[in-house]
Amino acid sequence: MAADLGELLVPYMPTIRVPRTGDRVFKSECAFSFDSPESEGGLYVCMNTFLGFGREHVERHYRKTGQSVYMHLKRHVKERNTGAAGCAIPRRKNGKVFLDLELNRDFNGEDFEYEDEAKLVIFPDHFEIPLPNIEELPALVTIACDAVLNAPSAYKKQEPESWDEEIQVSRHARSLRQLDNGVRIPPSGWKCQKCEMRENLWLNLTDGTVLCGKWFFDGSGGNGHALVHYKETKYPLAVKMDTITPDGADVYSFEEEEAVLDPHISDHLSHFEIDMLQMQTKTENGHHTENNSRPRVSEWEVIQESGMKLKAVFGSGYTGIKNLGNSCYVGTVIQVLFSIPDFQRMYVGNLQRIFDYSPLDPSQDFATQMAKLGHGLLSGLYSKPPMKSELIEQHQQKGVSPRMMKSLISRGHPEFSSTRQQDAQEFLLHVINMVERNSAGSENPSDAFRFLVEERIQCCQSRRVRYNQRVDYCIQLPAPFEAATNREELLAYGAKRREAEENMRAPPEPVRARIPFTACLQAFTEPDNVPDFWSSALQAKSAGVKTSRFATFPEYLILQIKKFTFGVDWVPKKIDVAIDVPDFLDLSRMRATGLQAGEQELPDLLPPIVLAEDTRDNSMGSADSPEIDEAAAMQLAEMGFPVEACRKAVYYTGNMGPEMAFNWIIAHMEEPDFAEPLTLPSMIDLGPSISDSPLGAPPLGNSPPEESIAILTSMGFPRTHSIQALKATNNNLERALDWIFIHPEEEESDVLSDMAATEPNGFSNANSHSNSTVSPDREAAGPRVKDGPGRYELFAFISHMGASTMSGHYVCHIKKEGRWVIYNDHKVCLSERPPKDLGYIYFYHRLSSSSTKDTVPPNPLRHATF
């Protein structure tokens, strides 16, 4: 028999590989579906590529690649038979077979037992060889099978890269001396005992002093009094006040000069009457809310509809998405996108074609993974109602895991590839960007979101105007506190809170601002001042104002409430507001009108650029030298950045403050000339331009960094086109990619007019897509938009719970079949009271579909060059 098996496998030996270091073994999920070893047909792992396939898809891989040998993995699950004792421990047979296998359910509980089975299957005859079969198989096959069976899951190998370096236990933790000085720490109202700062506070675990930290690279700020205290006293350990939770806290050792673990932190804190269990409250989902943000507790309950008995729903379109750990921002965005017909049609309607033409490694193909996820959500295969013998209250749908899709779409992104919580709006725009990049030559579902913005800039002194258009995908509405209907109540609360902080008392019951939606729209439409505006009519800096209107209305409107701002520690913090967002919205009055009779246009001239030799020969105070806010530059330099880099950051962000300059530094710190002194190129005669951007036009004579050019050319774009894109976007890689997709290879003479792109800040400052400019005079090169009436109906919204985008939890509500449904990770239920006033991102669809028309950008602006 051994000889027979050896002879049978001889023709296939060259195709059987042993997994090497770096190879990923996909033995927990199919590349085309969510089949796993637990599924009825099990999972087939290719012994050459180590990709996993369900029973319906393994034949496709065999036909496409000719790979014949697969390992079939099957897990048999059944309810435990408790017998007379009723307390038998669940059995696990052949447990080593699926070492590190990720499961869809907890089979280590008390209700299930399971048995694992593995065998080799040879296609196309489906000849099966049970495993283990060490004596009868060739040595190479035995080694390969053992390596596959014992290999960690494909994604478990990636997880350590997402976590920071392992933190060690402090050598002071066990023997830490704590002074019996009677210090008691109140539950709130903390401030530095030296400078009264209320941010970035650290509690010394020896004597109980509360002092501020120092300015660190990550932007957390203070005056360094905690470090000064250590130098004076040598008390080594301190805990950051706002990180204390029932699970632990951030502890720093001054003596060891690093973050450390303190296994006895609970005892050390109780010395100062701090009860860790009271520092945070858990919701039913296991997510956390802060004790000093009591309205957040109510927010969690209201948004998740926790106090109601919600009815679970199952079937097509009602499939949940598993939370991989702080991945709820992914699940909510994907749920909303696949409730839109354009995305359903593109990825699910074309499922078979996408699968048939997928590359050899479908796990790395964007269209394949989008189709897989869309089919998983819409097929109903993974959201089946309970059997007659089950109680519906006890039945939980498993949902689908977005792990393969998240791994692909976040690859190379420093934030989305981590295991930290992220901003759902930023992820939504990232997905739209990925859809744009991968839709060349095919239907583009993100066309449904794209619209054109008309910006009108007026010189306040000459009264002349300039119109230009740009592409956008999202409106950002401000939340004006001054328009709150309960303003008096808010003022009273603020006074009570300040009094409580000064007297170290517990804060009063918080008050949520209630702001009319009409006030948000009004604030959005009001003119904005243009900082550092240069008037081409006056040939000098002047006051300028800008207004934004819709040049086109999208088929689907994304509306974001600007609920987040930056605190002193540079961490995004959420303002607590409720806005009466309407079900029906008419924006017709916000339609752009273009150049009006009697308006005079600003001349098409560039602002002057300082010559490089002038920079060297003249002092910084001369008239020809660049104006730099030295105070802002020094503030950034105190954070540890090179002084020259800080000066460049302040200059290139138009002296708009340290926050904008800090973002510039983060985006450019990998560039080779990051710390080089500011050198401005000589002025080049570029001909007419309409840029009134405070930064002026990107210098054409300045060659982009070779690293950026190499990245674009590695994606298949021509070198000359890549250089043009980088020059047109001030060497911003993400904007350059958008520019390339919007501007197919153009003649060199056509590029100059696109170089003077102004930085958009009317609709969505955070949206990289907003930086794209369009050229109505050249219709063929413009982006496609779906213009129509400005009347909309609300069909979905995403809500955030928590104090910051870096923490908390997201859920979404979607209106389906005339009823609202709440999607909370894997749980899908009918909504009883959808909390529309507490949403973060709102999605509207156009009411009058009959008047919708696919168009290229219209040309309402006769003289515009954008």
Residue pairs with C-beta under 8 A, 6 or more apart in sequence:
1 136
2 135
2 136
2 137
5 129
5 133
5 136
5 137
5 138
6 136
6 137
6 138
8 122
8 127
9 16
9 69
9 122
9 137
9 138
9 141
12 68
12 69
12 122
13 138
13 140
13 141
15 47
15 48
15 67
15 68
15 69
16 47
16 48
16 69
16 140
16 141
16 144
17 47
17 48
17 50
17 144
18 140
18 143
18 144
18 147
19 25
19 50
19 144
19 147
19 148
19 151
23 50
23 151
24 50
24 154
24 157
25 45
25 50
25 148
25 151
25 152
25 153
25 154
26 45
26 50
26 51
26 52
26 154
26 363
27 37
27 43
27 45
27 50
27 52
27 71
27 73
27 98
27 101
27 148
27 151
27 153
27 154
28 36
28 37
28 43
28 52
28 101
28 102
28 103
28 153
28 154
28 155
29 35
29 36
29 43
29 52
29 102
29 401
29 403
29 404
30 36
30 43
30 52
30 53
30 54
30 57
31 51
31 52
31 53
31 57
31 361
31 362
31 363
31 368
31 372
31 404
32 53
32 54
32 56
32 57
32 60
32 355
32 358
32 362
32 368
32 372
33 54
33 56
33 57
33 372
33 375
33 376
34 372
34 376
34 381
34 382
34 400
34 401
35 41
35 42
35 43
35 53
35 54
35 55
35 56
35 57
36 43
36 75
36 103
36 104
37 43
37 73
37 74
37 75
37 98
37 101
37 116
38 75
38 77
38 103
38 104
38 105
39 54
39 55
40 55
41 54
41 55
41 56
42 55
42 72
42 73
42 74
42 75
42 117
43 52
43 53
43 54
43 72
43 73
43 74
44 52
44 53
44 54
44 55
44 58
44 70
44 71
44 72
44 73
44 121
45 51
45 52
45 53
45 70
45 71
45 72
45 73
45 148
46 52
46 53
46 61
46 65
46 67
46 69
46 70
47 67
47 69
47 70
47 71
47 120
47 144
47 145
47 148
48 65
48 67
48 69
49 65
49 67
49 360
49 361
50 148
50 151
51 61
51 361
51 362
51 363
53 60
53 61
53 70
57 355
58 70
58 123
59 123
60 355
60 356
61 67
62 68
62 123
62 124
64 360
65 360
68 122
68 123
68 124
69 120
69 121
69 122
69 123
70 120
70 121
70 122
70 123
71 118
71 119
71 120
71 121
71 131
71 145
71 148
71 149
72 118
72 119
72 120
72 121
72 128
73 97
73 98
73 116
73 117
73 118
74 116
74 117
74 118
75 98
75 101
75 103
75 114
75 115
75 116
75 117
76 114
76 115
76 116
76 117
77 105
77 107
77 112
77 113
77 114
78 112
78 113
78 114
79 111
79 112
79 113
80 88
80 90
80 91
80 110
80 111
80 112
80 113
81 88
81 113
82 88
90 107
90 108
90 109
90 110
90 111
90 112
90 113
91 113
92 107
92 113
92 114
93 114
93 115
93 116
94 115
94 116
94 117
94 118
95 116
96 149
96 150
97 116
97 117
97 118
97 149
98 116
98 149
99 149
99 150
99 152
100 151
100 152
100 153
100 156
101 153
102 153
102 155
102 156
104 398
104 401
105 112
105 398
107 113
107 114
118 130
118 131
118 132
118 145
118 149
119 128
119 129
119 130
119 131
120 128
120 129
120 131
120 141
120 145
121 127
121 128
121 129
122 128
122 129
129 137
131 145
131 149
132 142
132 145
132 146
133 142
134 142
137 145
155 403
155 404
155 407
158 407
159 419
162 417
162 418
162 419
163 419
167 258
167 259
167 260
167 261
168 258
168 260
168 261
169 260
169 261
169 262
169 263
170 236
170 237
170 251
170 253
170 256
170 260
170 261
170 262
171 256
172 236
172 237
172 253
172 255
172 256
173 237
173 260
173 261
173 262
173 263
173 264
174 263
174 264
176 205
176 206
176 236
176 237
176 262
176 264
176 268
177 206
178 205
178 206
178 207
178 268
178 271
179 206
179 207
179 208
181 207
181 208
183 207
183 208
183 209
183 272
184 208
184 272
184 273
185 203
185 208
185 210
185 272
185 273
185 274
186 504
186 505
186 506
187 278
187 291
187 292
187 506
188 291
188 292
188 500
188 501
188 506
188 507
189 500
189 501
189 503
189 504
189 505
189 506
189 507
190 198
190 201
190 210
190 241
191 197
191 198
191 201
191 210
191 501
192 198
192 201
192 210
192 211
192 212
192 222
192 223
192 225
193 209
193 210
193 211
193 225
194 211
194 212
194 223
194 225
195 212
195 223
195 225
197 212
197 222
197 223
197 568
198 501
199 212
199 221
199 222
199 567
199 568
199 569
200 212
200 213
200 220
200 221
200 222
200 240
200 568
200 569
201 210
201 211
201 212
201 213
201 222
201 240
201 241
201 242
202 210
202 211
202 212
202 213
202 226
202 238
202 239
202 240
202 241
202 252
203 209
203 210
203 238
203 239
203 240
203 241
203 272
204 210
204 211
204 226
204 229
204 230
204 233
204 235
204 237
204 238
205 235
205 237
205 238
205 239
205 251
205 262
205 268
205 269
205 271
206 233
206 235
206 236
206 237
207 233
207 235
208 271
208 272
209 229
210 241
211 225
211 226
211 228
211 229
212 222
212 223
212 224
212 225
212 226
213 220
213 221
213 222
213 224
213 226
213 227
213 240
214 222
214 223
214 224
214 226
214 227
215 221
215 222
215 224
215 638
215 639
215 640
216 639
216 640
217 639
217 640
218 570
219 569
219 570
219 639
219 662
220 569
220 570
220 571
221 568
221 569
221 570
226 238
226 254
227 254
229 235
230 236
230 238
230 254
230 255
234 255
236 253
236 254
236 255
236 256
237 251
237 252
237 253
237 254
237 260
237 262
237 268
238 251
238 252
238 254
239 249
239 250
239 251
239 252
239 262
239 265
239 268
239 269
240 249
240 250
240 251
240 252
242 290
243 249
243 250
244 269
244 274
244 276
244 279
244 280
245 276
245 279
245 280
245 288
246 276
246 277
246 279
246 280
246 282
248 261
248 265
249 262
249 265
249 269
249 276
250 259
251 259
251 260
251 261
251 262
251 265
252 258
252 259
252 260
253 259
253 260
262 268
265 276
266 276
269 275
269 276
270 276
278 291
279 291
280 288
280 289
280 290
280 291
281 288
281 289
281 291
281 297
282 288
282 289
283 289
283 300
283 301
283 304
283 306
283 809
284 304
284 306
285 304
285 809
285 824
285 825
287 300
287 801
287 802
287 808
287 809
288 802
288 807
289 296
289 297
289 299
289 300
289 801
289 802
289 808
290 296
290 803
292 507
293 510
293 803
294 509
294 510
295 510
295 512
295 576
296 801
296 802
296 803
299 576
299 801
299 838
300 306
300 801
300 809
301 307
302 833
302 835
302 838
303 799
303 801
303 811
303 835
303 838
304 801
304 811
304 822
304 824
305 822
305 831
305 832
305 833
305 835
308 832
308 833
310 822
310 829
310 830
310 831
310 832
311 829
311 830
312 392
312 395
312 397
312 827
312 828
312 829
313 821
313 828
313 829
313 830
314 380
314 383
314 384
314 385
314 397
314 828
315 380
315 383
315 384
315 385
316 378
316 379
316 380
316 383
317 339
317 377
317 378
317 380
317 816
318 380
318 383
318 816
318 821
318 828
319 376
319 377
319 378
319 379
319 380
319 382
319 383
319 397
319 399
319 400
319 828
320 331
320 383
320 397
320 399
320 400
320 823
320 824
320 825
320 826
320 827
320 828
321 330
321 331
321 334
321 335
321 377
321 399
321 400
321 401
321 402
321 823
321 825
321 826
322 331
322 398
322 399
322 400
322 401
322 402
322 825
322 826
323 331
323 825
323 826
324 330
324 401
324 402
324 403
324 406
324 419
325 419
326 419
326 420
326 421
326 422
327 402
327 406
328 421
328 809
328 810
328 811
328 825
329 421
329 422
329 423
329 424
329 427
329 810
330 402
330 405
330 406
330 427
331 402
331 810
331 823
331 825
332 424
332 798
332 810
332 811
332 812
332 823
333 424
333 427
333 428
333 431
333 798
334 373
334 377
334 402
334 405
334 431
335 377
335 812
335 814
335 823
336 796
336 798
336 812
336 814
336 843
337 343
337 431
338 344
338 347
338 348
338 373
338 374
338 377
338 378
339 795
339 796
339 814
339 816
340 445
340 448
340 556
340 845
342 443
342 445
342 447
342 448
342 555
342 556
343 370
343 374
343 445
344 374
344 378
345 443
345 445
346 439
346 442
346 443
346 444
346 445
347 354
347 367
347 370
347 371
347 374
347 375
347 445
348 371
348 374
348 375
348 378
350 371
351 371
351 374
351 375
354 367
354 368
354 371
355 362
355 368
355 371
358 365
358 367
358 368
359 365
359 368
362 368
362 369
363 369
363 404
363 408
364 408
365 408
366 408
366 409
366 434
366 437
366 438
367 438
369 404
369 405
369 408
369 409
370 405
370 435
372 404
372 405
373 400
373 402
373 405
376 382
376 400
377 400
382 397
382 398
382 399
382 400
383 397
383 399
383 828
384 397
385 392
385 395
386 392
386 394
386 395
396 826
396 827
397 826
397 827
397 828
398 826
399 825
399 826
406 416
409 416
409 430
409 431
409 434
410 416
410 417
411 417
413 430
415 422
415 426
416 422
416 427
416 430
420 806
421 802
421 805
421 806
421 807
421 808
422 805
422 806
423 564
423 572
423 805
424 798
424 800
424 810
424 840
424 841
425 474
425 560
425 766
425 840
425 841
426 766
428 474
428 558
428 841
429 473
429 474
429 766
429 767
429 768
429 769
432 446
432 449
432 473
432 769
433 734
433 737
433 738
433 768
433 769
435 444
435 445
435 446
436 444
436 446
436 738
436 741
436 769
437 737
437 741
439 445
439 446
440 741
444 784
446 473
447 555
447 784
447 785
447 786
447 854
448 554
448 555
448 556
448 786
449 473
449 474
449 554
449 555
449 556
449 558
450 471
450 472
450 473
450 554
450 783
450 784
450 785
450 786
451 471
451 472
451 473
451 550
451 551
451 552
451 553
451 554
451 557
451 785
451 787
452 469
452 470
452 471
452 472
452 550
452 551
452 552
452 774
452 785
452 857
453 469
453 470
453 471
453 472
453 548
453 549
453 550
453 551
453 760
453 762
453 763
453 770
454 467
454 468
454 469
454 548
454 549
454 550
454 551
454 592
454 594
454 860
454 861
455 467
455 468
455 469
455 470
455 546
455 547
455 548
455 758
455 760
455 762
456 465
456 466
456 467
456 546
456 547
456 548
456 549
457 465
457 466
457 467
457 468
457 530
457 533
457 544
457 545
457 546
457 602
457 692
458 464
458 465
458 466
458 544
458 545
458 546
459 465
459 533
459 535
459 537
459 538
459 542
459 543
459 544
459 602
460 542
460 543
460 544
460 545
461 535
461 538
461 542
461 543
462 535
462 537
462 538
462 542
462 602
463 600
464 535
464 537
464 599
464 600
464 601
464 602
465 595
465 599
465 600
465 601
465 602
466 601
466 602
466 690
466 692
467 594
467 595
467 601
467 861
467 863
467 864
468 690
468 758
468 773
468 861
468 864
468 865
468 866
469 551
469 773
469 774
469 776
469 857
469 861
469 864
469 866
470 758
470 760
470 770
470 771
470 772
470 773
470 774
470 866
471 742
471 769
471 770
471 772
471 773
471 774
471 783
472 760
472 763
472 764
472 767
472 769
472 770
473 554
473 558
473 764
473 767
473 769
473 770
474 558
474 559
474 560
474 763
474 764
474 767
475 524
475 557
475 558
475 559
475 560
475 763
475 764
476 560
476 562
476 763
476 764
476 765
476 766
477 520
477 521
477 523
477 524
477 559
477 560
477 561
477 562
478 520
478 523
478 524
478 562
479 513
479 515
479 520
479 561
479 562
479 563
479 575
479 577
479 579
480 515
480 519
480 520
480 522
480 523
481 487
481 490
481 513
481 515
481 575
481 577
483 515
483 516
483 519
483 522
483 523
484 490
484 513
484 514
484 515
484 577
485 514
485 515
485 516
486 511
486 513
486 514
489 511
490 511
490 513
493 508
493 510
493 511
496 507
496 508
497 507
497 508
499 505
500 506
500 507
500 508
501 507
510 576
512 576
512 577
512 578
513 575
513 576
513 577
513 578
514 577
514 578
514 579
514 580
514 837
515 577
515 578
515 579
516 579
516 580
517 579
517 580
517 581
517 582
520 561
520 579
524 548
525 547
525 548
525 549
525 590
526 547
527 545
527 546
527 547
528 545
528 546
528 547
528 761
528 762
529 543
529 544
529 545
529 546
530 544
530 545
530 546
530 692
530 694
531 654
531 655
531 656
531 694
532 541
532 654
532 655
532 656
532 694
533 541
533 542
533 543
533 544
533 692
533 694
534 540
534 541
534 542
534 607
534 692
534 694
534 696
535 541
535 542
535 544
535 602
535 692
536 602
536 603
536 604
536 605
536 607
536 690
536 692
537 602
537 603
539 605
544 692
546 762
547 762
548 762
548 763
549 590
549 591
549 592
549 593
550 587
550 590
550 591
550 592
550 790
551 592
551 857
551 858
551 860
552 785
552 786
552 787
552 855
552 857
552 858
553 587
553 591
553 787
553 788
553 789
553 790
553 846
554 785
554 786
554 846
555 786
555 788
555 845
555 846
555 852
556 843
556 844
556 845
556 846
557 585
557 587
557 792
557 843
557 844
557 845
557 846
558 841
558 842
558 843
559 581
559 841
559 842
559 843
559 844
560 764
560 840
560 841
560 842
561 577
561 579
561 581
561 839
561 840
561 841
561 842
563 574
563 575
563 577
563 800
563 840
564 572
564 573
564 574
564 575
564 804
564 805
565 572
565 573
565 575
566 572
566 573
566 659
567 573
570 659
570 662
571 804
571 806
572 804
572 805
572 806
573 803
573 804
574 800
574 802
574 803
574 804
574 805
578 837
578 838
579 837
580 836
580 837
581 794
581 797
581 836
581 837
581 839
581 842
582 794
583 793
583 794
583 836
584 791
584 792
584 793
584 794
584 847
585 791
585 792
585 793
585 794
585 844
586 790
586 791
586 792
587 790
587 791
587 792
588 789
588 790
588 791
590 790
591 790
592 860
593 860
594 860
594 861
594 862
595 601
595 861
595 862
595 863
601 863
602 690
602 692
604 688
604 689
604 690
604 865
605 688
605 689
606 686
606 689
606 691
606 696
606 697
606 756
607 691
607 692
607 696
608 683
609 680
609 681
609 682
609 683
609 696
609 699
610 624
610 625
610 626
610 680
611 624
611 680
611 682
611 683
612 679
612 680
612 681
612 682
613 682
614 622
614 624
614 625
615 625
615 626
615 678
615 679
615 680
618 624
618 625
619 625
620 628
626 651
626 678
626 680
627 651
627 655
628 647
628 650
628 651
628 655
628 678
629 650
629 655
629 657
630 647
632 646
632 650
632 655
632 657
632 658
632 661
633 643
633 646
633 647
633 649
633 650
633 661
634 643
634 646
635 658
636 646
636 649
636 650
636 658
636 661
636 662
636 665
637 643
637 646
639 662
641 649
641 665
641 669
642 674
642 675
644 675
644 676
644 677
644 678
645 665
645 668
645 669
645 674
645 675
646 661
646 665
647 677
647 678
648 664
648 678
649 661
649 662
649 664
649 665
649 668
650 658
650 661
651 678
652 664
652 695
652 730
653 660
653 661
653 663
653 664
653 695
654 660
654 694
654 695
656 694
667 732
668 674
670 707
671 705
671 707
671 731
672 705
672 707
673 705
680 699
681 699
681 701
681 702
682 701
684 699
684 700
684 701
686 697
686 700
686 752
686 755
686 756
687 752
688 865
689 697
689 753
689 755
689 756
689 865
690 756
690 864
690 865
690 866
691 697
691 756
691 757
691 758
692 758
693 756
693 757
693 758
693 759
694 759
695 730
695 759
697 755
697 756
698 727
698 728
698 729
698 730
698 731
698 755
698 756
698 757
700 727
700 752
700 755
702 727
703 723
704 723
704 726
704 727
704 731
705 726
705 731
708 722
708 726
708 731
708 733
708 736
709 719
709 722
709 723
709 726
711 733
712 722
712 725
712 726
712 733
712 736
712 737
712 740
713 719
713 722
717 725
717 740
718 745
720 748
721 740
721 745
721 746
722 736
722 740
724 743
724 746
724 748
724 751
725 736
725 737
725 739
725 740
725 743
726 732
726 733
726 736
727 755
728 736
728 739
728 743
728 751
728 754
728 755
728 757
729 735
729 736
729 738
729 739
729 757
729 771
732 768
732 771
734 768
735 768
735 771
735 772
738 768
738 769
738 771
738 772
739 754
739 772
742 772
742 774
742 781
742 782
742 783
743 751
743 754
743 781
744 781
746 781
750 778
750 781
753 775
753 865
754 773
754 775
757 771
757 773
757 866
758 773
758 866
759 771
760 770
760 771
763 770
764 770
772 783
773 866
774 782
774 783
774 857
774 866
775 781
775 782
775 857
775 865
775 866
776 782
776 857
776 858
776 859
776 860
776 861
776 864
776 866
777 859
777 864
777 865
779 856
779 857
779 859
780 856
782 856
782 857
783 856
783 857
784 854
784 855
784 856
785 855
785 856
785 857
786 852
786 853
786 854
786 855
787 852
787 853
787 855
787 858
788 846
788 848
788 849
788 851
788 852
788 853
789 846
789 847
789 848
789 851
791 846
791 847
791 848
792 844
792 845
792 846
792 847
793 844
793 845
793 847
794 815
794 836
794 842
794 843
794 844
795 814
795 815
795 843
795 844
795 845
796 812
796 813
796 814
796 815
796 842
796 843
797 812
797 813
797 834
797 836
797 839
797 840
797 841
797 842
797 843
798 810
798 811
798 812
798 839
798 840
798 841
799 810
799 811
799 812
799 813
799 835
799 838
799 839
799 840
800 808
800 809
800 810
800 840
801 808
801 809
801 810
801 811
802 808
802 809
810 840
811 822
811 823
811 824
811 825
812 822
812 823
813 820
813 821
813 822
813 823
813 831
813 834
813 835
813 836
813 839
814 820
814 821
814 823
815 821
819 830
819 831
820 830
820 831
820 834
821 828
821 829
821 830
821 831
822 828
822 829
822 830
822 831
822 834
846 852
